[in-house]
Amino acid sequence: MPIRRLLQPVLLAAVLLLLSRPFVAQLPPEERAQVLLRQGSSLLDEGRPDAAEPILRQAALLSPKNALPLSFLGHALMAQRKFREAEEVFREALRLDDESPALGLKRRREAVDGLGLALAFQEDFSGAEALYRKALAEDGAYAPYAYNLACVLALGGRSAEALDALVKALDLASASRFSLPDPSLDDDLKGLRPWARFQAALIMNLPPQPDDGPSGALVRQGASLLARGRYGEAAEREREALRADPTDARAWFFLGGALQEAGDPAAGEAYEKACEADGKHPKLSAPARFTAALEAGLSLSSRGRPEEAAALLRKAREADPQHPWPPYALARILAAAGKGDEARESLRKALDLRRNLPPGQRPLPNPAEEPAFSPWKDDPAWKDLLQRPGPAAPPAAPAPHPPPVS
């Protein structure tokens, strides 16, 4: 796209005033562009992207073969949520930089990252993924590329691949000076939080902790193996941790995660032990507590122990009141026990919360096909629930959640 079409000038008073100053007006175009570039970047640093935008546009017009003013303009547009314009500007900046390098490594990385984020904000997840994968192939040491790839994959529902990218990002950041956002607080990664692999990734690179006790180092070693997909080794290391301290809830939790990823039904018992240990000596985060209680409850229910299952499912509901799985699983147990009114209200709650499921998490079954609810399929009070349509399909085919333990 021609640069003048990209950069239709918006000549605000600030630009005219700056250019009208004698010492600026007499400068050659390239030097005037540098003055404007410094002014625009200062306004960006002050958090005034709307004021910076017209100045940076003029700088780009004065220096049409220089990628640097365009890269700053891209960031000004991103700060104003003008994502489509930012995408075009970043693409042009990178094209110019390929022809005549001007950005340097740091600015080029920021421009590539800006382009990826502009695509992601427009929900072009496939475009953003392709960009970040190409960037990593060319510059594999830059942790933010891997981190933002993880976010893009998570938003597209591809949780297992997102976890792989996140582990890579955290390893790169640990080995370098790059700082990353806290994954546990990043809403783009919300769909990964209940996974034991995600919780393992959060602690895999931590140094020794004051409250480690006899099992802490072994728990982290097991978590590191789990995060990297080495499930058999992870399970063995967590068993070592449990021999050192049988009351460590984290070791039981990560053992459950490793067994679940490997498809071992013993995962349910490990999660149950994690809940029991955490009740006496709390160590689990809220998402880990939710997962342990939910998976243990599902396992107990499938093994014909509904009362114990219901107690754990209620704990899961306490850990995450906005998640639809605990009330859905409780509804099945209540229905099987003949408690139709309670089951119906629990199912209604689950279906109301179904919209909260992030991409990539295990979807709720179709209640109309649930055997536990079939005795009420002709009941008028149930019909609207059993026929309620599910949420819209996610933007990309989700990778499966680890199978429920049974």
N, C-alpha and C positions, 0 to 999 in steps of 0.2 A: 504494500500500500504506500503511495507517495507520501513523503513526510509532511508536505504542506497540507495534505488532506487530513492527516492525523492531527496536525497541530494548528488548527484554525485559531489564530491569536485572540485572546480575550484581553484587550488593552485596558486594564483598570488604571485608576489614577496613580497607584503606586508605581506601576511600570513606566508610565509616561513621565512621572516626576523624576524617577531614577535616570531614565535615558536622556532627559532634558538637561541634566546637570552638565555644565561645560566639559569638565574633565572626563565624563563618561561619553558624551556625544562625540568627542574628538577621537576616541579610541577606535582602532580597527575592529571589525565585527567579531573576530574570535576573542579579542580581549574584552569587548563589551559583554560577550556571552559569559565569560568567566566571572565578571562582576555580578551579573544577574544570577549566575549559578550559586555564587556564595550567598547572595541575598536570599534566594529561594531555599537553599539548604538550611540557612539560619531560621527561617520561618518554620520549616518542617521541624527542626529541633525544638522550637518553642511551642509545638502543637498547633500550628496554624496552617494546615494543609490547603484550606480554601484560599488563603492569601498567597501561599507559595505557588499554587497552580499556574496563574497567568504569567508570573515572572519566569517560571521554568519553561513554559511554552515559548516565551519570547527568546529565552536563552537557546532553546533547541532550534528555533528558526534562524537565529544568527550563526549557529554552528551546526549545520544540517548533517554533517558526517561524523559528529561526535556522539558517542553512545551515552556519555555521562549525564548530560542534562535530561535525556529521556529516562534514564534509570531513576533519577530523583523524581521526575514527573510521575512515573509509574507508582512510586510510593505515595506521592501526594494524592493520586486518584484512589489508591487502595484505602487510604485513611478516610476518604469520603464515601467509600463503598461504591465507587464507580467501577465495578469490576470488569465490565466489557471493555471500557476505554483503557483500563489499566492493562488488560491482556494485550490489546493491540500495541500499546506503547512499549511494554516489556519485550514483545516479540521484535519490534523494530530496533530497540536498544541492543538486543542480543545479536540481531543480524548485522548491525553496524559494527559491533564489537568483534564479530567473526572476521569482517573485512578489514577493520583497522582497530586493533586492540587498544582500548582506552580505559576500561573499567578496572583492570587489575583483578586479582583473585577474589578479594573480599567483596568488591562491588558486583562482580559477575555472579558470585554465589547468591548474593542478596537479590539480584535481578531474576535469576532462575527460580529462586524460592518465591519471589513475588508473582511470577507468572504461574507457578503451580498453585499458589493460593488463590489467584484470580480465577483459575479454572475450577478449583474446588468450590469456591463460593458460588459459582454458576452451576454447580452440581454436574459438571463435566468430569466425573470421577475417572473415566477411562482415559481422558486426555491428561489429567493430572498424574495418574499412575504412570502412563507412558513417559511423561516428562521426567518424573522423579527417578524412574528406573534408568533412563538414559543418563541422567545427571550422575547417578551413583556409579554407573559403568565408567564414566569419564573422571569422576572425582569421588572415589569411594571412601575417603576419609572424613567427609563432611557429615557430621551427625544429624544436623537439621533435615537434610534430604531424606534420610532413613526415617526420621521421626514423622515428618509430614507425609511420607508414603504410608506409614502405619495408620495415620489419621484418615487418609483417603480410603485405604482398604477397609478400615473399620466402618466408615460412613457408607461404604458400598456393601456392607454385610459380609465381607470376606475375613472373618475373625481369625482363622488360623494363620493366614498369610499376614494379617496385620500384626499378630503377635510375633511372628518371625522378624518382621521389619522393626518392631519396637525393641526387641532384644538386640538387634544389630545396632540400633540407634543408641541404646543405653551403654552398650559395650564401647562404641566409638566415643561417646561423651566421657566415659570413665577413663579412657586412655588418652584424652586430649583436654584442651582448655575450653571446649564448647559447653555452654550451659543450655539445658533444655527445659521446657515447661515440666511441671510436676504431672506425670501421667495420671496419678490417682485423682487429680482435680480437673482434668481436661475432658470437657463434655464430648469432644469428638471421639474419645475413647470409652465413652460410657458403656457401650455394649460389651466391652472386654472385662469390665471390673469384676463380675462374678467368677470369671475363669480362674482356676487355681494357677494356671500358667501365668496369667497377668499378675496375680498377687506375688508369685515367685519372682517374676522379673523385677518387681519393685524393691526386693531385698537382696537380689543375687550379688550385687557389687558393693554392698555395705561393708565398711570395716568392722572390726570387733566392737561390740556394744557393751556398755557398763552392766547391763542386766542379762548378759549372755547365759550365765550358768553353765552347767556341764554339757548342755545340748546345743547351745546357740550356734557355734561354728558349724556343727554338723547339719543343723537345719538349713543354714544358708548354702552350704555345699549341695545339699539335696535340692534346694530351690533353684540353684544355678543349673543343675542338670535337668530339672523339670522344665525350666524356662526354655532350654535349648532342645527340648524334645527327646531327651535320653531317659525315657520313662523307667526302664528296668533299673538302671543305675541310680536314678533318683529315689526309687522305692527302697533300694537297699541302704542308701545313705540315711534316709529318714528312719528306717528301722534301727540303724546304729544310734541315731539321736534318741530314739525312744528307749533303747537299752540304757542310755546314759541318764535319761529323765522320762519315765513313763507318763508323767503328767503334763508334758509340753504339748499344748493344743496346736501350736503351729506345725509340729512334726506330724501329728495325726492328720492335720488338714492337708499338708503337702503330700503325705502318703496317700490319702484319699484321691488327690488330684492326679498323682502319677498312675495309680491303679485304674482310675476312671479313663484316663487317656489311653491306657493299654487295653481297655475293655474288660478289666477284671472285676467280677461282681463283688469281690471283697472290698471294693471302694466304699460301699454303703456302710459297712461296719467301721471302717476307718473314719468316715465323716461323723458317724454316731459318737465314736470315741472323742473326736475333736470337740463336738458340742458338750459332751460330759466334762472334758478337761477344761474347756473355756468357761463353763459355768462355775467351776471352783477357783480357777486361776486365769482370769480373762487376759488373753493375749491376741485374739483375732481382731482384725479390722471389721467394720460393719459389713462390707461386701463379702469378706471371707466367712463371717458368721452366718450371713444369709445363705451362701452356697452350701456350707456344711449342713445347716438345718434343713434346707430344701432337699438336697440329695439324700440325706439320711432319712427324711420323712418319706420320700418317694420309694426308697429301698424298703423301708419297713412296711409300707402299704402293700408293695408287691409281694412281700413275704408273709402276708396275712396277719400283720400286727397293727390293726388300724388305730387303736387307742394311743399307742406310743407314737405312731406316725403323725396323728393329729396334733399331739403335743409339740412335736418338732416343727410341724408346718406352721403352727401358731408362733413359734419362735422366729421362723423365717419371715413371717408377716410383720413381726415387731421390728426385725432388722431392716426391712425395706417395705414400708406400708404401701408403696406405689407400684409394686411389682405384681403382675396378675397370676403368677404360678401358684403361690401359696393358697389363695382363696379358691383357685380352680381345683387343686388337688384335694383341698378340704371338702369341696362340694362333692367330689366323687366318693369320698369316705362317708360323708353324711348321707348321700343318696343310697349307698350300699347298705347303710344301717337303717334305711326306711324313714329317715328324718327329712321328708320332702320339703317342708317349708324352710328349714335351715339350709338345706342343700341349694334350694332355688335362690335364696338371698346371697349365699356365698358365690354361686355361679354368676349372678347378676353383677356382683362386685368385680369378679374376675374379668368379665366381658367389658365392663366399663373401663377397667385399667389396661385392657389389651393394647390400646393405642400408645401406651408408654413403652412398649417393648422396642428397644433400639434394634437397628439392623444387625443380623448375625446371631441374635439370641434365639434359643429354641422357641418356635412358635407354639401357641396353644393349639391343641387338637380341635377339630370341629365338634362342638358339643352334640350336634344332631347324630353323630356317629359314635357317641360314647355309650358303651353298654350300660354303665351305671345309671344313666339318665333315661334309658329306654322305657322303664315302667311309667314314666310321666309324659311320654311323647304326645298323648292325646289330651292331656290336661290343658285347658285354655290358659291357665296361669304360667305354664311352661312354654307354650308354643312360640311366643315372641322371642324367648331366649334361645331356643333350639334352632330357630330359623334366622337369627340375627346374622347378617353378613360379617365376614371378617374384615380386617383393615386392608388397605390397598397393598399391592405387592411392593417389596422393597426395590430400590433402584437397580440392584444387581442381585444375581442369584447368591444367597448366603451360603457360606460354608457351614456344615453341620456343627452344632454344639457338641461337645463330648456326650455320648449317649447317657441317658439317665441310668443311675446305678440300680440294679435289681438283684 
